Amino acid sequence: MARASKKTARGRGAPRLAKVGLATVGLAKVAPGELVTLLDLVRYAVSRFVEAELAFAHGTTDPVAEAAFLVSEALHLNPEQFELFANARVTLAEGKTVLDLIHQRVTTRKPAAYLVNKIYMRGLPFYVDERVIVPRSFIGELLDSHFGGHGTAGSLIDDPTAVERVLDLCTGSGCLAILAAHHFPNATVDAVDISKGAIEVAARNVGEYGLENRISLYRGDLFAPLGDARYDLIITNPPYVDAEGMAALPPECRAEPKLAFDGGADGLDVVRRILREAPDHLMPDGGLVCEIGRGRGLVDEAFPELPLLWLDTEDSEGEVFWIAAADLG
């Protein structure tokens, strides 16, 4: 589960959108050719997104990044190609496609990733739909920054090639399991989710990356379907939104599966279970990486006896912790 913005809609009418050629999208009228380039479309999208007071917490963190993402996807461009084509002209048909997406984003308040059925993590594309939460975990970055081995400063695993078994709990779309399989080339990965729909989406992504022989998917409640299996590394991004946060979720997050957010009254219901059960599923020199959002204070208060190591990324501070198997008891 990932951070949820607390920005909410204020019940305003849907902003007027543009017209390209003969295809009306919304109410405003724009003469053919007024929106000419990719940058024109991005600027227009940003204006509509800001006007609609959309929330951004689903792979993009601001209206400019989200607009560029939607324009790129509508035109079948990799995000890294946007700058190259920013000043390229679009056809009327392409413009209509982009404006349709902008209209959907504003009027439905669905995450952009659902509109195009795609999200990127660490530069890799993954299929997503309403059966899974939109992936935006920090753990993918941490695999690169803290599990590099070979003398890397701050590395928590000496040699990634020596890792043989990895577990991804609450796998959702399977993106972290796939990133782990790429990062630990000699490891097999087990991935678990309680949702049937999530397992279906994860299976699609695993298949698209040709990792069926290395990633095994299990439907079940945390460790329940795994028997007595033990792992060198457990990674998990469980539900951790508390009751107050659930009540304040913006429409974008309400479009996602509630099961992927709801962590109980204080947000720690699932985290407590993971910490209690993980020792029975870790190798003696293994460890657990767990994302808990902005709940560090609650976690430290609830588990003062545990020497949790908090890991930071470029965009987060104290939202993911590591604990060695030996310190879990």
C-alpha positions in Angstrom: 0.0 0.0 0.0 1.2 3.5 -0.6 0.7 7.0 0.7 -2.7 8.5 0.2 -3.2 12.2 -0.4 -5.7 13.9 1.9 -6.7 16.4 -0.8 -10.4 16.1 -1.5 -12.8 17.4 -4.2 -15.0 20.3 -3.3 -18.0 19.3 -5.3 -17.3 21.8 -8.1 -18.8 21.2 -11.6 -16.6 19.4 -14.1 -14.2 21.9 -15.7 -14.8 22.7 -19.4 -12.6 20.8 -21.7 -11.4 21.4 -25.3 -12.5 20.7 -28.8 -10.2 19.4 -31.4 -11.4 19.3 -35.0 -15.0 18.1 -35.1 -14.7 15.9 -32.0 -16.2 17.7 -28.9 -14.7 16.8 -25.6 -16.4 18.7 -22.8 -17.9 22.1 -23.3 -15.2 24.6 -24.2 -14.5 25.3 -27.8 -11.0 25.3 -29.2 -10.5 25.9 -32.9 -8.7 23.1 -34.9 -5.0 23.5 -34.5 -5.0 25.6 -31.4 -3.5 22.7 -29.4 -0.7 21.8 -31.8 2.2 20.1 -29.9 2.7 17.7 -27.0 3.6 20.6 -24.8 0.4 22.4 -25.7 -1.6 19.3 -24.6 0.4 19.1 -21.4 -0.2 22.7 -20.6 -3.9 22.3 -21.2 -4.1 19.2 -19.1 -2.2 20.9 -16.2 -4.7 23.8 -16.3 -7.7 21.4 -16.2 -6.1 19.2 -13.4 -5.4 22.2 -11.2 -8.9 23.7 -11.9 -10.4 20.4 -10.8 -8.2 20.1 -7.7 -7.2 16.5 -8.5 -5.2 14.5 -6.1 -1.8 13.0 -7.2 -0.5 10.0 -5.4 -0.4 7.3 -8.0 3.0 7.2 -9.6 3.0 10.9 -10.3 3.1 13.6 -7.6 2.1 16.7 -9.4 -0.1 17.8 -12.3 2.7 18.4 -14.8 4.1 14.9 -14.3 0.7 13.4 -14.6 -0.1 15.4 -17.8 3.1 14.3 -19.4 2.4 10.7 -18.5 -1.1 10.7 -20.0 0.0 12.5 -23.2 2.9 10.0 -23.6 0.8 7.0 -23.1 -2.0 8.2 -25.4 0.7 8.7 -28.1 2.4 5.3 -27.4 5.6 7.0 -26.3 7.9 5.9 -23.5 8.1 8.6 -20.8 11.8 9.0 -21.6 10.9 10.0 -25.1 8.7 12.9 -24.1 11.4 15.6 -24.1 12.5 14.4 -27.6 9.0 14.9 -29.0 7.8 17.7 -26.8 7.5 20.2 -29.7 6.2 17.7 -32.2 2.8 18.3 -33.7 -0.1 16.0 -33.1 -2.8 14.9 -35.5 -6.4 15.8 -34.9 -7.1 12.1 -34.1 -4.2 12.0 -31.7 -5.4 15.2 -30.1 -8.9 13.8 -29.6 -7.4 10.7 -27.9 -5.4 12.8 -25.5 -8.4 15.1 -24.7 -10.6 12.2 -24.1 -8.2 10.9 -21.4 -7.9 14.4 -19.9 -11.8 14.5 -19.7 -11.9 11.1 -18.1 -9.3 12.0 -15.6 -11.2 15.1 -14.5 -14.7 13.7 -14.5 -14.2 10.2 -13.1 -11.3 11.1 -10.7 -9.9 7.7 -11.4 -6.1 7.4 -11.2 -4.4 8.0 -14.5 -2.8 4.5 -14.4 -6.3 2.9 -14.6 -7.2 5.0 -17.6 -4.3 3.6 -19.6 -3.8 0.3 -17.7 -0.1 1.0 -17.1 2.3 2.3 -14.5 6.1 2.5 -14.4 8.3 1.4 -11.5 12.1 1.8 -11.8 11.6 2.4 -15.5 9.7 -0.8 -16.1 6.0 -0.9 -17.3 3.4 -2.9 -15.5 -0.2 -3.6 -16.3 -2.8 -2.4 -13.7 -6.5 -2.1 -13.4 -9.1 -1.6 -10.7 -8.4 -5.1 -9.2 -5.1 -3.8 -7.7 -3.8 -0.7 -6.0 -1.7 1.5 -8.3 1.9 0.7 -7.4 4.0 3.5 -5.9 6.1 1.7 -3.3 9.5 3.0 -2.3 10.8 -0.6 -1.9 11.8 -0.8 -5.6 14.3 2.1 -5.2 15.5 0.6 -1.9 16.4 -2.7 -3.6 18.9 -0.7 -5.7 20.2 1.6 -3.0 20.4 -0.7 0.0 20.7 -4.2 -1.4 23.5 -3.8 -3.9 26.3 -5.7 -2.1 29.8 -5.8 -3.5 31.0 -3.3 -0.9 28.2 -0.7 -1.6 28.0 1.7 1.3 25.0 0.9 3.5 24.2 -2.3 1.8 22.1 -4.7 3.9 22.9 -7.8 1.8 26.5 -8.5 1.0 25.9 -10.4 -2.2 22.6 -10.2 -4.2 23.6 -13.2 -6.2 23.7 -15.3 -3.0 20.0 -14.6 -2.3 18.1 -17.8 -3.1 14.5 -17.2 -1.8 12.5 -13.9 -1.6 8.9 -13.4 -0.4 6.7 -10.5 -1.5 3.7 -10.2 0.9 0.6 -8.3 -0.3 2.0 -8.4 -3.8 -0.9 -6.6 -5.6 0.1 -6.3 -9.2 3.3 -8.3 -8.7 5.6 -5.4 -9.5 7.9 -5.7 -6.4 8.2 -9.5 -7.0 9.3 -8.8 -10.5 11.8 -6.1 -9.5 13.1 -8.5 -6.8 13.6 -11.2 -9.4 15.5 -8.8 -11.6 17.6 -7.6 -8.7 18.4 -11.0 -7.2 19.2 -13.0 -10.4 19.6 -16.4 -8.6 16.5 -16.2 -6.4 13.1 -17.7 -6.7 10.3 -15.4 -5.5 7.1 -16.3 -3.8 4.3 -13.6 -4.0 1.2 -13.7 -1.9 -2.0 -11.7 -2.0 -5.4 -12.3 -0.4 -7.3 -10.9 -3.4 -8.1 -13.2 -6.3 -8.2 -10.2 -8.7 -4.7 -9.1 -7.6 -3.3 -12.6 -8.2 -4.8 -12.5 -11.7 -3.2 -9.1 -12.5 0.1 -10.3 -11.0 0.0 -13.4 -13.1 -0.4 -11.3 -16.2 2.7 -9.2 -15.3 4.8 -12.2 -14.4 3.9 -13.7 -17.7 4.7 -10.6 -19.7 8.2 -10.6 -18.1 8.6 -14.4 -18.8 9.2 -15.1 -15.1 6.8 -17.9 -14.6 9.6 -20.3 -13.7 11.0 -18.0 -11.0 8.0 -16.3 -9.5 5.3 -18.4 -7.8 2.0 -16.7 -6.9 -0.2 -17.7 -3.9 -3.6 -16.5 -3.0 -4.0 -16.4 0.8 -3.8 -14.4 4.0 -0.1 -13.4 4.6 2.0 -16.5 5.4 -0.9 -19.0 5.5 -0.4 -20.5 2.0 3.4 -20.9 2.5 3.6 -23.7 5.0 7.0 -23.7 6.8 8.9 -22.0 3.9 11.8 -19.8 4.9 13.3 -16.9 3.0 16.5 -14.9 2.8 14.4 -11.7 2.3 10.8 -10.7 2.9 9.5 -7.5 1.3 6.0 -6.2 2.0 4.0 -3.1 1.4 0.9 -4.0 3.4 -2.3 -2.0 4.1 -1.4 0.7 6.7 -4.0 3.5 6.5 -5.7 4.2 9.8 -9.4 4.8 10.3 -9.0 8.6 10.2 -7.0 8.3 7.0 -9.6 6.0 5.4 -12.3 8.5 6.0 -10.3 11.2 4.3 -9.2 9.3 1.2 -9.6 11.4 -2.0 -11.8 10.1 -4.8 -8.7 8.8 -6.7 -7.8 6.5 -3.8 -11.4 5.4 -3.3 -11.3 4.0 -6.8 -8.7 1.6 -5.6 -9.4 -1.6 -3.6 -10.2 -0.7 0.0 -8.6 -4.0 1.1 -5.2 -2.6 0.0 -5.5 0.5 2.2 -7.3 -0.5 5.4 -4.9 -1.2 8.2 -7.4 -1.0 11.0 -8.0 1.6 13.7 -4.3 2.7 14.0 -3.2 1.4 10.6 -1.0 -1.4 12.2 -3.3 -4.4 12.2 -1.5 -6.2 9.3 2.0 -4.9 10.3 1.6 -6.4 13.8 0.8 -9.8 12.2 3.7 -9.6 9.8 6.2 -8.8 12.6 4.8 -11.6 14.8 4.8 -14.3 12.1 7.9 -13.3 10.1 10.5 -15.0 12.4 9.0 -18.4 11.5 9.6 -17.7 7.8 13.1 -16.1 7.7 16.5 -17.7 7.4 18.8 -17.0 10.4 20.7 -14.4 8.4 17.7 -13.0 6.6 15.6 -9.9 7.1 12.4 -8.1 6.5 11.7 -4.8 4.6 8.3 -3.3 5.4 6.7 -0.1 4.1 4.3 1.7 6.5 3.8 5.2 5.1 3.9 8.0 7.6 3.3 5.8 10.6 6.8 5.7 12.0 5.9 7.2 15.3 3.2 4.6 15.9 5.4 1.8 14.9 8.2 3.0 17.2 5.7 3.3 20.0 4.2 -0.1 19.4 7.5 -2.0 19.1 10.0 -0.1 21.3 12.0 -3.3 21.8 12.7 -3.8 18.1 15.9 -2.2 16.6 14.2 -1.1 13.4 16.5 0.5 10.8 14.6 3.2 8.9 15.5 3.5 5.2 15.2 6.7 3.2 14.8 7.3 -0.5 14.9 10.4 -2.7 11.2 11.1 -2.0 10.7 9.6 1.5 12.0 9.7 5.0 11.2 7.1 7.6 8.5 5.3 5.7 10.2 1.9 5.2 12.0 -0.1 7.9 14.4 -3.1 7.8 14.9 -5.6 10.6 17.2 -8.6 10.6 15.8 -12.0 11.5 18.1 -12.2 14.5 16.5 -9.1 16.0 12.9 -10.4 15.5 13.5 -13.2 18.0 
